[in-house]
Amino acid sequence: MPLTVGWDDPERSIILVWGDDSWTSDDWHAALEQMVVLARSTARPVDFIYGSTPGTVFPRQGSVSLFQSALGVMPENSGIHVIVSDKAFARAIMTMVIKAEGENMRSSFHLAPSLAEARALIRRHRLESGRAYLQ
């Protein structure tokens, strides 16, 4: 499958969505269903990381509506969404989603240049917001 969805941590609090090769809007909707099922399988807050291997091809037309479709079905325990990218296109998509959905979405969407930095950003956000999980 061109988009894989799974838990990124043993605590089941981060869902990682990762693209390989090329994917379509149909692939996105199938992955979205998996994200929602995973998020609803726990009562704790769940954060999301989206990324892809270099060279992955994805639908550029309609990218904003793909993210908007995700926002419309996310369960209440959804936390922040981190896009792993240092590309201007990702920043533009994020800006358009925030404009379309309202300024209150700004605190929900973040960019990180690497998967490691995305994980670190989530840890910092949890500490700052009091959502840190102590094991």
N, CA, C and O atoms as CSV, one atom per row, in Angstrom:
chain,resi,resn,atom,element,x,y,z
A,1,MET,N,N,0.851,-1.184,0.000
A,1,MET,CA,C,0.000,0.000,0.000
A,1,MET,C,C,0.896,1.246,0.000
A,1,MET,O,O,1.864,1.308,0.758
A,2,PRO,N,N,0.588,2.218,-0.827
A,2,PRO,CA,C,1.447,3.398,-0.925
A,2,PRO,C,C,1.419,4.292,0.319
A,2,PRO,O,O,2.357,5.055,0.549
A,3,LEU,N,N,0.364,4.205,1.115
A,3,LEU,CA,C,0.296,4.931,2.388
A,3,LEU,C,C,0.142,3.907,3.506
A,3,LEU,O,O,-0.800,3.114,3.509
A,4,THR,N,N,1.077,3.931,4.454
A,4,THR,CA,C,0.963,3.039,5.600
A,4,THR,C,C,0.538,3.859,6.809
A,4,THR,O,O,0.940,5.012,6.969
A,5,VAL,N,N,-0.272,3.253,7.646
A,5,VAL,CA,C,-0.801,3.901,8.844
A,5,VAL,C,C,-0.550,2.974,10.017
A,5,VAL,O,O,-0.869,1.787,9.953
A,6,GLY,N,N,0.018,3.504,11.084
A,6,GLY,CA,C,0.245,2.677,12.262
A,6,GLY,C,C,0.674,3.506,13.459
A,6,GLY,O,O,0.925,4.706,13.348
A,7,TRP,N,N,0.753,2.849,14.594
A,7,TRP,CA,C,1.217,3.515,15.806
A,7,TRP,C,C,2.713,3.781,15.685
A,7,TRP,O,O,3.462,2.939,15.189
A,8,ASP,N,N,3.137,4.936,16.133
A,8,ASP,CA,C,4.547,5.301,16.085
A,8,ASP,C,C,5.228,5.112,17.430
A,8,ASP,O,O,6.452,5.205,17.525
A,9,ASP,N,N,4.455,4.851,18.458
A,9,ASP,CA,C,5.016,4.722,19.801
A,9,ASP,C,C,4.320,3.594,20.556
A,9,ASP,O,O,3.173,3.261,20.257
A,10,PRO,N,N,5.010,3.004,21.536
A,10,PRO,CA,C,4.409,1.889,22.293
A,10,PRO,C,C,3.216,2.318,23.149
A,10,PRO,O,O,2.385,1.489,23.518
A,11,GLU,N,N,3.133,3.614,23.465
A,11,GLU,CA,C,2.010,4.107,24.277
A,11,GLU,C,C,0.728,4.267,23.468
A,11,GLU,O,O,-0.338,4.527,24.027
A,12,ARG,N,N,0.835,4.109,22.142
A,12,ARG,CA,C,-0.312,4.285,21.248
A,12,ARG,C,C,-0.910,5.684,21.382
A,12,ARG,O,O,-2.100,5.859,21.645
A,13,SER,N,N,-0.034,6.672,21.191
A,13,SER,CA,C,-0.474,8.061,21.293
A,13,SER,C,C,-0.076,8.895,20.076
A,13,SER,O,O,-0.436,10.068,19.980
A,14,ILE,N,N,0.669,8.285,19.145
A,14,ILE,CA,C,1.062,8.966,17.913
A,14,ILE,C,C,0.774,8.029,16.746
A,14,ILE,O,O,1.217,6.881,16.734
A,15,ILE,N,N,0.027,8.530,15.769
A,15,ILE,CA,C,-0.235,7.766,14.551
A,15,ILE,C,C,0.667,8.323,13.460
A,15,ILE,O,O,0.691,9.526,13.202
A,16,LEU,N,N,1.410,7.415,12.824
A,16,LEU,CA,C,2.304,7.788,11.734
A,16,LEU,C,C,1.676,7.372,10.410
A,16,LEU,O,O,1.312,6.212,10.217
A,17,VAL,N,N,1.555,8.335,9.503
A,17,VAL,CA,C,1.057,8.084,8.155
A,17,VAL,C,C,2.229,8.354,7.219
A,17,VAL,O,O,2.733,9.475,7.145
A,18,TRP,N,N,2.660,7.306,6.498
A,18,TRP,CA,C,3.879,7.434,5.696
A,18,TRP,C,C,3.614,7.015,4.257
A,18,TRP,O,O,3.030,5.962,4.000
A,19,GLY,N,N,4.052,7.853,3.324
A,19,GLY,CA,C,3.862,7.574,1.905
A,19,GLY,C,C,5.127,7.062,1.252
A,19,GLY,O,O,6.230,7.502,1.578
A,20,ASP,N,N,4.962,6.128,0.326
A,20,ASP,CA,C,6.053,5.597,-0.487
A,20,ASP,C,C,5.596,5.564,-1.933
A,20,ASP,O,O,4.417,5.355,-2.217
A,21,ASP,N,N,6.534,5.772,-2.844
A,21,ASP,CA,C,6.277,5.656,-4.275
A,21,ASP,C,C,5.306,6.738,-4.738
A,21,ASP,O,O,5.706,7.896,-4.858
A,22,SER,N,N,4.055,6.403,-5.000
A,22,SER,CA,C,3.057,7.401,-5.364
A,22,SER,C,C,1.728,6.969,-4.769
A,22,SER,O,O,1.466,5.780,-4.588
A,23,TRP,N,N,0.890,7.961,-4.467
A,23,TRP,CA,C,-0.417,7.638,-3.912
A,23,TRP,C,C,-1.462,8.585,-4.473
A,23,TRP,O,O,-1.150,9.670,-4.963
A,24,THR,N,N,-2.717,8.146,-4.386
A,24,THR,CA,C,-3.841,8.881,-4.956
A,24,THR,C,C,-4.773,9.354,-3.853
A,24,THR,O,O,-4.577,9.038,-2.680
A,25,SER,N,N,-5.784,10.113,-4.240
A,25,SER,CA,C,-6.776,10.552,-3.249
A,25,SER,C,C,-7.536,9.340,-2.695
A,25,SER,O,O,-7.931,9.352,-1.529
A,26,ASP,N,N,-7.746,8.305,-3.498
A,26,ASP,CA,C,-8.394,7.084,-2.979
A,26,ASP,C,C,-7.529,6.427,-1.907
A,26,ASP,O,O,-8.041,5.946,-0.896
A,27,ASP,N,N,-6.211,6.410,-2.133
A,27,ASP,CA,C,-5.295,5.875,-1.120
A,27,ASP,C,C,-5.398,6.688,0.166
A,27,ASP,O,O,-5.382,6.134,1.265
A,28,TRP,N,N,-5.503,8.013,0.016
A,28,TRP,CA,C,-5.618,8.900,1.181
A,28,TRP,C,C,-6.883,8.583,1.971
A,28,TRP,O,O,-6.836,8.497,3.198
A,29,HIS,N,N,-8.004,8.409,1.293
A,29,HIS,CA,C,-9.259,8.141,1.999
A,29,HIS,C,C,-9.223,6.790,2.708
A,29,HIS,O,O,-9.786,6.649,3.793
A,30,ALA,N,N,-8.569,5.798,2.111
A,30,ALA,CA,C,-8.406,4.496,2.776
A,30,ALA,C,C,-7.524,4.646,4.018
A,30,ALA,O,O,-7.815,4.070,5.066
A,31,ALA,N,N,-6.450,5.422,3.894
A,31,ALA,CA,C,-5.568,5.668,5.048
A,31,ALA,C,C,-6.303,6.445,6.130
A,31,ALA,O,O,-6.119,6.183,7.319
A,32,LEU,N,N,-7.127,7.392,5.726
A,32,LEU,CA,C,-7.896,8.195,6.679
A,32,LEU,C,C,-8.823,7.314,7.504
A,32,LEU,O,O,-8.954,7.508,8.712
A,33,GLU,N,N,-9.458,6.358,6.865
A,33,GLU,CA,C,-10.313,5.422,7.609
A,33,GLU,C,C,-9.502,4.674,8.661
A,33,GLU,O,O,-9.962,4.494,9.789
A,34,GLN,N,N,-8.297,4.237,8.298
A,34,GLN,CA,C,-7.427,3.542,9.253
A,34,GLN,C,C,-7.017,4.464,10.399
A,34,GLN,O,O,-6.980,4.039,11.554
A,35,MET,N,N,-6.710,5.725,10.087
A,35,MET,CA,C,-6.331,6.686,11.137
A,35,MET,C,C,-7.449,6.843,12.154
A,35,MET,O,O,-7.205,6.829,13.361
A,36,VAL,N,N,-8.661,6.993,11.671
A,36,VAL,CA,C,-9.807,7.201,12.558
A,36,VAL,C,C,-10.032,5.969,13.428
A,36,VAL,O,O,-10.292,6.103,14.623
A,37,VAL,N,N,-9.937,4.778,12.853
A,37,VAL,CA,C,-10.117,3.543,13.626
A,37,VAL,C,C,-9.069,3.468,14.738
A,37,VAL,O,O,-9.404,3.172,15.885
A,38,LEU,N,N,-7.807,3.732,14.405
A,38,LEU,CA,C,-6.750,3.690,15.420
A,38,LEU,C,C,-6.993,4.730,16.506
A,38,LEU,O,O,-6.902,4.418,17.694
A,39,ALA,N,N,-7.298,5.952,16.113
A,39,ALA,CA,C,-7.499,7.026,17.095
A,39,ALA,C,C,-8.661,6.704,18.031
A,39,ALA,O,O,-8.598,6.985,19.228
A,40,ARG,N,N,-9.708,6.120,17.486
A,40,ARG,CA,C,-10.883,5.790,18.317
A,40,ARG,C,C,-10.643,4.566,19.199
A,40,ARG,O,O,-11.444,4.284,20.090
A,41,SER,N,N,-9.555,3.837,18.964
A,41,SER,CA,C,-9.296,2.629,19.748
A,41,SER,C,C,-8.687,2.933,21.109
A,41,SER,O,O,-8.452,2.017,21.897
A,42,THR,N,N,-8.428,4.200,21.395
A,42,THR,CA,C,-7.865,4.589,22.685
A,42,THR,C,C,-8.584,5.831,23.197
A,42,THR,O,O,-9.114,6.625,22.419
A,43,ALA,N,N,-8.593,5.983,24.520
A,43,ALA,CA,C,-9.223,7.155,25.110
A,43,ALA,C,C,-8.238,8.317,25.247
A,43,ALA,O,O,-8.649,9.466,25.411
A,44,ARG,N,N,-6.948,8.021,25.181
A,44,ARG,CA,C,-5.954,9.085,25.360
A,44,ARG,C,C,-5.868,9.951,24.117
A,44,ARG,O,O,-6.269,9.521,23.035
A,45,PRO,N,N,-5.350,11.171,24.257
A,45,PRO,CA,C,-5.152,12.029,23.086
A,45,PRO,C,C,-4.165,11.393,22.106
A,45,PRO,O,O,-3.201,10.742,22.508
A,46,VAL,N,N,-4.422,11.591,20.833
A,46,VAL,CA,C,-3.599,11.019,19.774
A,46,VAL,C,C,-3.125,12.138,18.845
A,46,VAL,O,O,-3.928,12.928,18.348
A,47,ASP,N,N,-1.818,12.194,18.620
A,47,ASP,CA,C,-1.238,13.140,17.677
A,47,ASP,C,C,-0.906,12.403,16.391
A,47,ASP,O,O,-0.822,11.175,16.375
A,48,PHE,N,N,-0.718,13.156,15.310
A,48,PHE,CA,C,-0.516,12.566,13.992
A,48,PHE,C,C,0.747,13.122,13.345
A,48,PHE,O,O,1.036,14.314,13.441
A,49,ILE,N,N,1.491,12.240,12.685
A,49,ILE,CA,C,2.652,12.640,11.885
A,49,ILE,C,C,2.414,12.130,10.470
A,49,ILE,O,O,2.065,10.968,10.265
A,50,TYR,N,N,2.607,13.023,9.492
A,50,TYR,CA,C,2.450,12.685,8.077
A,50,TYR,C,C,3.773,12.924,7.378
A,50,TYR,O,O,4.368,13.991,7.531
A,51,GLY,N,N,4.243,11.953,6.615
A,51,GLY,CA,C,5.487,12.133,5.892
A,51,GLY,C,C,5.584,11.170,4.737
A,51,GLY,O,O,4.678,10.373,4.495
A,52,SER,N,N,6.691,11.250,4.025
A,52,SER,CA,C,6.901,10.358,2.895
A,52,SER,C,C,8.385,10.273,2.566
A,52,SER,O,O,9.177,11.144,2.926
A,53,THR,N,N,8.730,9.206,1.877
A,53,THR,CA,C,10.106,9.057,1.425
A,53,THR,C,C,10.365,10.056,0.302
A,53,THR,O,O,9.436,10.452,-0.402
A,54,PRO,N,N,11.619,10.464,0.132
A,54,PRO,CA,C,11.932,11.406,-0.955
A,54,PRO,C,C,11.503,10.832,-2.310
A,54,PRO,O,O,11.685,9.646,-2.586
A,55,GLY,N,N,10.939,11.693,-3.135
A,55,GLY,CA,C,10.497,11.279,-4.459
A,55,GLY,C,C,9.084,10.743,-4.517
A,55,GLY,O,O,8.604,10.393,-5.595
A,56,THR,N,N,8.404,10.671,-3.382
A,56,THR,CA,C,7.027,10.201,-3.378
A,56,THR,C,C,6.163,11.169,-4.177
A,56,THR,O,O,6.292,12.386,-4.051
A,57,VAL,N,N,5.288,10.613,-4.994
A,57,VAL,CA,C,4.382,11.422,-5.810
A,57,VAL,C,C,3.005,11.365,-5.170
A,57,VAL,O,O,2.510,10.289,-4.836
A,58,PHE,N,N,2.388,12.529,-5.002
A,58,PHE,CA,C,1.060,12.594,-4.409
A,58,PHE,C,C,0.231,13.609,-5.182
A,58,PHE,O,O,0.775,14.439,-5.909
A,59,PRO,N,N,-1.087,13.539,-5.023
A,59,PRO,CA,C,-1.942,14.444,-5.792
A,59,PRO,C,C,-1.806,15.891,-5.312
A,59,PRO,O,O,-2.225,16.223,-4.204
A,60,ARG,N,N,-1.231,16.727,-6.132
A,60,ARG,CA,C,-1.081,18.141,-5.761
A,60,ARG,C,C,-2.396,18.892,-5.935
A,60,ARG,O,O,-2.723,19.775,-5.142
A,61,GLN,N,N,-3.151,18.537,-6.982
A,61,GLN,CA,C,-4.470,19.131,-7.145
A,61,GLN,C,C,-5.372,18.585,-6.052
A,61,GLN,O,O,-5.470,17.371,-5.876
A,62,GLY,N,N,-6.023,19.459,-5.327
A,62,GLY,CA,C,-6.940,19.021,-4.283
A,62,GLY,C,C,-6.283,18.668,-2.967
A,62,GLY,O,O,-6.937,18.092,-2.098
A,63,SER,N,N,-5.003,18.994,-2.787
A,63,SER,CA,C,-4.317,18.654,-1.534
A,63,SER,C,C,-4.980,19.293,-0.328
A,63,SER,O,O,-5.072,18.675,0.732
A,64,VAL,N,N,-5.441,20.522,-0.482
A,64,VAL,CA,C,-6.112,21.204,0.637
A,64,VAL,C,C,-7.378,20.443,1.015
A,64,VAL,O,O,-7.635,20.227,2.199
A,65,SER,N,N,-8.171,20.034,0.031
A,65,SER,CA,C,-9.413,19.329,0.351
A,65,SER,C,C,-9.142,17.964,0.969
A,65,SER,O,O,-9.965,17.465,1.738
A,66,LEU,N,N,-8.001,17.347,0.648
A,66,LEU,CA,C,-7.664,16.072,1.289
A,66,LEU,C,C,-7.454,16.271,2.788
A,66,LEU,O,O,-7.940,15.481,3.598
A,67,PHE,N,N,-6.731,17.328,3.154
A,67,PHE,CA,C,-6.528,17.590,4.579
A,67,PHE,C,C,-7.823,18.040,5.244
A,67,PHE,O,O,-8.082,17.694,6.397
A,68,GLN,N,N,-8.630,18.801,4.534
A,68,GLN,CA,C,-9.913,19.212,5.100
A,68,GLN,C,C,-10.814,18.008,5.344
A,68,GLN,O,O,-11.541,17.974,6.337
A,69,SER,N,N,-10.776,17.019,4.452
A,69,SER,CA,C,-11.589,15.817,4.660
A,69,SER,C,C,-11.163,15.103,5.932
A,69,SER,O,O,-11.994,14.527,6.634
A,70,ALA,N,N,-9.873,15.139,6.229
A,70,ALA,CA,C,-9.376,14.515,7.457
A,70,ALA,C,C,-9.911,15.243,8.679
A,70,ALA,O,O,-10.335,14.610,9.646
A,71,LEU,N,N,-9.894,16.556,8.641
A,71,LEU,CA,C,-10.358,17.326,9.792
A,71,LEU,C,C,-11.822,17.057,10.104
A,71,LEU,O,O,-12.228,17.067,11.266
A,72,GLY,N,N,-12.606,16.817,9.069
A,72,GLY,CA,C,-14.036,16.600,9.266
A,72,GLY,C,C,-14.387,15.292,9.946
A,72,GLY,O,O,-15.495,15.151,10.463
A,73,VAL,N,N,-13.474,14.332,9.961
A,73,VAL,CA,C,-13.795,13.019,10.539
A,73,VAL,C,C,-12.924,12.656,11.747
A,73,VAL,O,O,-13.095,11.587,12.333
A,74,MET,N,N,-12.014,13.522,12.113
A,74,MET,CA,C,-11.133,13.206,13.245
A,74,MET,C,C,-11.933,13.122,14.550
A,74,MET,O,O,-12.784,13.971,14.816
A,75,PRO,N,N,-11.656,12.099,15.360
A,75,PRO,CA,C,-12.355,11.976,16.647
A,75,PRO,C,C,-11.924,13.062,17.635
A,75,PRO,O,O,-10.932,13.758,17.421
A,76,GLU,N,N,-12.680,13.189,18.705
A,76,GLU,CA,C,-12.435,14.249,19.690
A,76,GLU,C,C,-11.083,14.126,20.376
A,76,GLU,O,O,-10.558,15.127,20.864
A,77,ASN,N,N,-10.511,12.949,20.428
A,77,ASN,CA,C,-9.226,12.782,21.106
A,77,ASN,C,C,-8.039,13.115,20.201
A,77,ASN,O,O,-6.891,12.869,20.568
A,78,SER,N,N,-8.312,13.671,19.026
A,78,SER,CA,C,-7.234,14.047,18.104
A,78,SER,C,C,-6.469,15.244,18.642
A,78,SER,O,O,-7.046,16.212,19.137
A,79,GLY,N,N,-5.166,15.145,18.528
A,79,GLY,CA,C,-4.297,16.228,18.985
A,79,GLY,C,C,-3.768,17.031,17.818
A,79,GLY,O,O,-4.530,17.482,16.963
A,80,ILE,N,N,-2.452,17.208,17.788
A,80,ILE,CA,C,-1.853,18.024,16.739
A,80,ILE,C,C,-1.481,17.165,15.528
A,80,ILE,O,O,-1.377,15.942,15.619
A,81,HIS,N,N,-1.287,17.834,14.404
A,81,HIS,CA,C,-0.913,17.199,13.151
A,81,HIS,C,C,0.422,17.802,12.717
A,81,HIS,O,O,0.551,19.019,12.588
A,82,VAL,N,N,1.410,16.939,12.493
A,82,VAL,CA,C,2.746,17.404,12.108
A,82,VAL,C,C,3.076,16.840,10.735
A,82,VAL,O,O,3.061,15.626,10.532
A,83,ILE,N,N,3.373,17.725,9.799
A,83,ILE,CA,C,3.768,17.324,8.453
A,83,ILE,C,C,5.284,17.352,8.382
A,83,ILE,O,O,5.908,18.373,8.670
A,84,VAL,N,N,5.876,16.225,7.997
A,84,VAL,CA,C,7.331,16.131,7.869
A,84,VAL,C,C,7.704,16.602,6.466
A,84,VAL,O,O,7.521,15.885,5.481
A,85,SER,N,N,8.228,17.815,6.401
A,85,SER,CA,C,8.639,18.375,5.111
A,85,SER,C,C,9.351,19.691,5.352
A,85,SER,O,O,9.054,20.423,6.296
A,86,ASP,N,N,10.295,19.968,4.477
A,86,ASP,CA,C,10.921,21.291,4.496
A,86,ASP,C,C,10.653,22.007,3.177
A,86,ASP,O,O,11.337,22.970,2.831
A,87,LYS,N,N,9.656,21.530,2.450
A,87,LYS,CA,C,9.322,22.073,1.141
A,87,LYS,C,C,8.330,23.232,1.247
A,87,LYS,O,O,7.463,23.244,2.121
A,88,ALA,N,N,8.469,24.185,0.365
A,88,ALA,CA,C,7.561,25.337,0.329
A,88,ALA,C,C,6.131,24.896,0.032
A,88,ALA,O,O,5.177,25.502,0.518
A,89,PHE,N,N,5.984,23.831,-0.773
A,89,PHE,CA,C,4.639,23.365,-1.112
A,89,PHE,C,C,3.883,22.924,0.143
A,89,PHE,O,O,2.699,23.229,0.285
A,90,ALA,N,N,4.547,22.216,1.049
A,90,ALA,CA,C,3.899,21.774,2.286
A,90,ALA,C,C,3.476,22.964,3.134
A,90,ALA,O,O,2.392,22.966,3.717
A,91,ARG,N,N,4.333,23.973,3.200
A,91,ARG,CA,C,3.995,25.188,3.957
A,91,ARG,C,C,2.779,25.884,3.334
A,91,ARG,O,O,1.907,26.382,4.046
A,92,ALA,N,N,2.732,25.913,2.009
A,92,ALA,CA,C,1.603,26.541,1.317
A,92,ALA,C,C,0.300,25.787,1.596
A,92,ALA,O,O,-0.736,26.405,1.839
A,93,ILE,N,N,0.354,24.465,1.560
A,93,ILE,CA,C,-0.841,23.663,1.849
A,93,ILE,C,C,-1.313,23.931,3.274
A,93,ILE,O,O,-2.503,24.138,3.509
A,94,MET,N,N,-0.391,23.928,4.212
A,94,MET,CA,C,-0.749,24.170,5.603
A,94,MET,C,C,-1.379,25.553,5.757
A,94,MET,O,O,-2.381,25.695,6.458
A,95,THR,N,N,-0.816,26.562,5.124
A,95,THR,CA,C,-1.354,27.923,5.196
A,95,THR,C,C,-2.767,27.975,4.623
A,95,THR,O,O,-3.643,28.625,5.194
A,96,MET,N,N,-2.995,27.294,3.496
A,96,MET,CA,C,-4.328,27.302,2.885
A,96,MET,C,C,-5.355,26.583,3.761
A,96,MET,O,O,-6.499,27.025,3.860
A,97,VAL,N,N,-4.957,25.484,4.395
A,97,VAL,CA,C,-5.878,24.769,5.288
A,97,VAL,C,C,-6.246,25.661,6.471
A,97,VAL,O,O,-7.413,25.729,6.858
A,98,ILE,N,N,-5.268,26.338,7.040
A,98,ILE,CA,C,-5.535,27.226,8.180
A,98,ILE,C,C,-6.474,28.356,7.761
A,98,ILE,O,O,-7.400,28.697,8.496
A,99,LYS,N,N,-6.237,28.938,6.579
A,99,LYS,CA,C,-7.128,29.997,6.089
A,99,LYS,C,C,-8.544,29.477,5.888
A,99,LYS,O,O,-9.514,30.137,6.262
A,100,ALA,N,N,-8.659,28.295,5.295
A,100,ALA,CA,C,-9.979,27.731,5.002
A,100,ALA,C,C,-10.724,27.320,6.266
A,100,ALA,O,O,-11.943,27.478,6.346
A,101,GLU,N,N,-10.009,26.800,7.244
A,101,GLU,CA,C,-10.637,26.264,8.451
A,101,GLU,C,C,-10.725,27.265,9.592
A,101,GLU,O,O,-11.462,27.043,10.552
A,102,GLY,N,N,-9.990,28.350,9.502
A,102,GLY,CA,C,-10.011,29.351,10.560
A,102,GLY,C,C,-8.698,29.397,11.319
A,102,GLY,O,O,-7.977,28.404,11.414
A,103,GLU,N,N,-8.413,30.539,11.842
A,103,GLU,CA,C,-7.132,30.797,12.512
A,103,GLU,C,C,-6.907,29.891,13.731
A,103,GLU,O,O,-5.762,29.649,14.111
A,104,ASN,N,N,-7.977,29.392,14.341
A,104,ASN,CA,C,-7.810,28.518,15.509
A,104,ASN,C,C,-7.129,27.198,15.136
A,104,ASN,O,O,-6.689,26.461,16.019
A,105,MET,N,N,-7.039,26.894,13.842
A,105,MET,CA,C,-6.352,25.682,13.398
A,105,MET,C,C,-4.834,25.840,13.434
A,105,MET,O,O,-4.110,24.847,13.361
A,106,ARG,N,N,-4.349,27.062,13.544
A,106,ARG,CA,C,-2.900,27.308,13.511
A,106,ARG,C,C,-2.163,26.505,14.581
A,106,ARG,O,O,-1.061,26.019,14.327
A,107,SER,N,N,-2.738,26.358,15.754
A,107,SER,CA,C,-2.054,25.620,16.818
A,107,SER,C,C,-2.142,24.106,16.619
A,107,SER,O,O,-1.473,23.353,17.327
A,108,SER,N,N,-2.953,23.653,15.672
A,108,SER,CA,C,-3.112,22.225,15.431
A,108,SER,C,C,-2.183,21.678,14.360
A,108,SER,O,O,-1.947,20.471,14.312
A,109,PHE,N,N,-1.648,22.546,13.495
A,109,PHE,CA,C,-0.815,22.102,12.382
A,109,PHE,C,C,0.592,22.632,12.518
A,109,PHE,O,O,0.808,23.803,12.831
A,110,HIS,N,N,1.554,21.747,12.276
A,110,HIS,CA,C,2.968,22.113,12.398
A,110,HIS,C,C,3.757,21.446,11.283
A,110,HIS,O,O,3.344,20.425,10.733
A,111,LEU,N,N,4.891,22.038,10.963
A,111,LEU,CA,C,5.837,21.450,10.019
A,111,LEU,C,C,7.102,21.075,10.771
A,111,LEU,O,O,7.514,21.767,11.702
A,112,ALA,N,N,7.710,19.978,10.360
A,112,ALA,CA,C,9.000,19.572,10.924
A,112,ALA,C,C,9.860,19.084,9.763
A,112,ALA,O,O,9.350,18.443,8.844
A,113,PRO,N,N,11.155,19.378,9.793
A,113,PRO,CA,C,12.016,18.992,8.678
A,113,PRO,C,C,12.378,17.508,8.632
A,113,PRO,O,O,12.885,17.028,7.618
A,114,SER,N,N,12.123,16.778,9.719
A,114,SER,CA,C,12.467,15.348,9.751
A,114,SER,C,C,11.505,14.622,10.690
A,114,SER,O,O,10.802,15.243,11.487
A,115,LEU,N,N,11.490,13.303,10.578
A,115,LEU,CA,C,10.652,12.491,11.461
A,115,LEU,C,C,11.099,12.655,12.911
A,115,LEU,O,O,10.262,12.758,13.808
A,116,ALA,N,N,12.394,12.679,13.145
A,116,ALA,CA,C,12.898,12.865,14.513
A,116,ALA,C,C,12.444,14.205,15.083
A,116,ALA,O,O,12.050,14.282,16.247
A,117,GLU,N,N,12.495,15.259,14.273
A,117,GLU,CA,C,12.061,16.572,14.748
A,117,GLU,C,C,10.546,16.611,14.965
A,117,GLU,O,O,10.074,17.315,15.857
A,118,ALA,N,N,9.781,15.868,14.167
A,118,ALA,CA,C,8.326,15.791,14.372
A,118,ALA,C,C,8.021,15.165,15.729
A,118,ALA,O,O,7.161,15.644,16.468
A,119,ARG,N,N,8.733,14.094,16.045
A,119,ARG,CA,C,8.543,13.448,17.353
A,119,ARG,C,C,8.935,14.386,18.489
A,119,ARG,O,O,8.245,14.452,19.506
A,120,ALA,N,N,10.031,15.107,18.322
A,120,ALA,CA,C,10.482,16.057,19.346
A,120,ALA,C,C,9.472,17.191,19.504
A,120,ALA,O,O,9.210,17.635,20.622
A,121,LEU,N,N,8.908,17.657,18.407
A,121,LEU,CA,C,7.909,18.729,18.450
A,121,LEU,C,C,6.684,18.269,19.240
A,121,LEU,O,O,6.144,19.029,20.045
A,122,ILE,N,N,6.248,17.041,19.016
A,122,ILE,CA,C,5.103,16.506,19.763
A,122,ILE,C,C,5.438,16.415,21.250
A,122,ILE,O,O,4.615,16.778,22.090
A,123,ARG,N,N,6.639,15.934,21.584
A,123,ARG,CA,C,7.037,15.861,23.006
A,123,ARG,C,C,7.008,17.249,23.644
A,123,ARG,O,O,6.483,17.417,24.744
A,124,ARG,N,N,7.574,18.252,22.950
A,124,ARG,CA,C,7.572,19.623,23.492
A,124,ARG,C,C,6.148,20.146,23.646
A,124,ARG,O,O,5.812,20.760,24.659
A,125,HIS,N,N,5.329,19.905,22.657
A,125,HIS,CA,C,3.940,20.374,22.724
A,125,HIS,C,C,3.213,19.743,23.909
A,125,HIS,O,O,2.452,20.414,24.606
A,126,ARG,N,N,3.448,18.460,24.131
A,126,ARG,CA,C,2.797,17.774,25.256
A,126,ARG,C,C,3.276,18.323,26.592
A,126,ARG,O,O,2.478,18.510,27.511
A,127,LEU,N,N,4.555,18.579,26.701
A,127,LEU,CA,C,5.084,19.144,27.952
A,127,LEU,C,C,4.518,20.539,28.206
A,127,LEU,O,O,4.117,20.866,29.323
A,128,GLU,N,N,4.494,21.355,27.155
A,128,GLU,CA,C,3.989,22.726,27.296
A,128,GLU,C,C,2.496,22.774,27.584
A,128,GLU,O,O,2.024,23.677,28.275
A,129,SER,N,N,1.748,21.804,27.057
A,129,SER,CA,C,0.301,21.808,27.239
A,129,SER,C,C,-0.143,20.968,28.437
A,129,SER,O,O,-1.332,20.925,28.755
A,130,GLY,N,N,0.797,20.303,29.101
A,130,GLY,CA,C,0.439,19.456,30.240
A,130,GLY,C,C,-0.100,18.101,29.828
A,130,GLY,O,O,-0.703,17.401,30.642
A,131,ARG,N,N,0.110,17.717,28.564
A,131,ARG,CA,C,-0.377,16.434,28.070
A,131,ARG,C,C,0.715,15.370,28.058
A,131,ARG,O,O,0.548,14.336,27.412
A,132,ALA,N,N,1.801,15.591,28.738
A,132,ALA,CA,C,2.892,14.610,28.734
A,132,ALA,C,C,2.419,13.317,29.393
A,132,ALA,O,O,1.719,13.348,30.405
A,133,TYR,N,N,2.799,12.200,28.821
A,133,TYR,CA,C,2.422,10.904,29.369
A,133,TYR,C,C,3.574,10.368,30.204
A,133,TYR,O,O,4.691,10.186,29.721
A,134,LEU,N,N,3.277,10.130,31.429
A,134,LEU,CA,C,4.285,9.560,32.326
A,134,LEU,C,C,4.062,8.057,32.407
A,134,LEU,O,O,2.947,7.599,32.660
A,135,GLN,N,N,5.117,7.300,32.193
A,135,GLN,CA,C,5.002,5.841,32.233
A,135,GLN,C,C,5.568,5.329,33.537
A,135,GLN,O,O,5.570,4.122,33.778
